[in-house]
Amino acid sequence: MTQHTDPSAKLRPETLAIRAGREISDYREHSQALFLTSSFTYDTAAEAAAMFIGEQDGYIYSRFTNPTVAAFQQRLAALEGGERAIATASGMAAIQATMLTLLKAGDHIVSSQSLFGSTINLFNGILAKFGVEVSYVDATDLDAWRAATRPNTRVFFLETPSNPLTELSDIAAVADIAHAAGALLVVDNCFCTPVLQQPLKLGADLVVHSATKSLDGHGRVLGGAVVGSDKLIEPIYLHVRTAGPSLSAFNAWTLLSGLETLFVRVERQCETALEIARWLEAQPQVERVFYPGLESHPQHALAQRQQAAGGTVVSFVLKGGRDAAWRLIDGVEVFSRTSNLGDVKSTVTHPASTTHARITPEARARAGIVEGLVRLAIGLEHVEDLKADLAARFA
Ligand SMILES: *Cc1c(COP(=O)(O)O)cnc(C)c1O
């Protein structure tokens, strides 16, 4: 195998998304080869021995890594500006592998309170069973992050912007608070992708991804990854290679093709999302719109500093409450009724009765998940068709 592109070369991110991590076999194929093999062979017993003790590089077994998976890892590491990435079978596998590697019984996490539901279940249901404690804070309140820190705090964790209300955490400021407490900052960069935000460059120690979302971009496969320094990734790699939540070669191959179009997709999706957010703000049926790219967003200045654009998710509150929200969702003909996001197909969700249905009504109210709230994840359809689809339900 020859390495076609040196990921450390001074190429622009748009080029890295297409060329970083590309390896070419002796057949000199132009597209990415898919290595569907569980194991690899050795010329001699001595070579096998050298590989197993790490004296010689090479592929051993696809639970450890595989050429197609390695290409995905190198490309994503280059895009996030990290030294190294480890790919996993899903976004949740990435978060679990990271936490099980960094934490032990008696340790403490400080986390933003608006999190992906399964992440909350992982923290409260699985990590708690092994003696890890979690405190949740309002991600926008830096004093709350500071106040929640304890002597046993090892990890700060956040998602920014939050889902579905698009609240931002100031990554650089939270990183400073974490480091002052001797803790590491882990950022779930699923919503922004490295196209909009590179948390490692702002001071985060590790980035976790659900590659299932925008990195694939077509709703085809599950995947995840953790990106950071070689020193922090090595123990997570050893965990994954032992415990086995490894990314399949087929999924890595699919995700590599997703990365090739990541920039053009996300940039166009953000343009459309901003236009729809502005249009929604002008509709009399709409009480409020949540989108970091709008001047009315309470953290618009931070969004402009921290993100290259407002993102692909727009949420809004309808004055008519749940009836109006469900009528809109039942009526749309272009938007898909599904909770997925980051897809080329636009989707519409009613958070109060789906993604946030299992929390108590009081907790829901505190989190601002009101009955009239609707979340849109904007895809690549023509903006006028998306607007017309919504406008027809407002008429
Ligand atoms: C979907 C998602 C995850 C989990 O990813 P899976 O690939 O579904 O395991 C984690 N964080 C965020 C923000 C997500 O949207």
The ligand as a Tripos MOL2 file, in Angstrom:
@<TRIPOS>MOLECULE
LIG
   15    15     1     0     0
SMALL
NO_CHARGES

@<TRIPOS>ATOM
      1 C1        -26.9950   10.5140   17.0880 C.3       1 LIG1
      2 C2        -26.1550   11.1720   18.1010 C.ar      1 LIG1
      3 C3        -25.3160   10.4260   18.9570 C.ar      1 LIG1
      4 C4        -25.2600    8.9170   18.9150 C.3       1 LIG1
      5 O1        -24.8170    8.4330   17.7130 O.3       1 LIG1
      6 P1        -25.2030    6.9700   17.1360 P.3       1 LIG1
      7 O2        -24.3870    6.8690   15.9120 O.co2     1 LIG1
      8 O3        -26.6780    6.9610   16.9200 O.co2     1 LIG1
      9 O4        -24.8030    5.9850   18.1890 O.co2     1 LIG1
     10 C5        -24.5330   11.1140   19.8490 C.ar      1 LIG1
     11 N1        -24.5740   12.4610   19.9440 N.ar      1 LIG1
     12 C6        -25.3760   13.2030   19.1640 C.ar      1 LIG1
     13 C7        -25.3650   14.6890   19.3150 C.3       1 LIG1
     14 C8        -26.1940   12.5960   18.2220 C.ar      1 LIG1
     15 O5        -27.0080   13.3440   17.4600 O.3       1 LIG1
@<TRIPOS>BOND
     1     1     2 1
     2     2     3 ar
     3     2    14 ar
     4     3     4 1
     5     3    10 ar
     6     4     5 1
     7     5     6 1
     8     6     7 2
     9     6     8 1
    10     6     9 1
    11    10    11 ar
    12    11    12 ar
    13    12    13 1
    14    12    14 ar
    15    14    15 1
@<TRIPOS>SUBSTRUCTURE
     1 LIG1         1 GROUP 0 **** ****
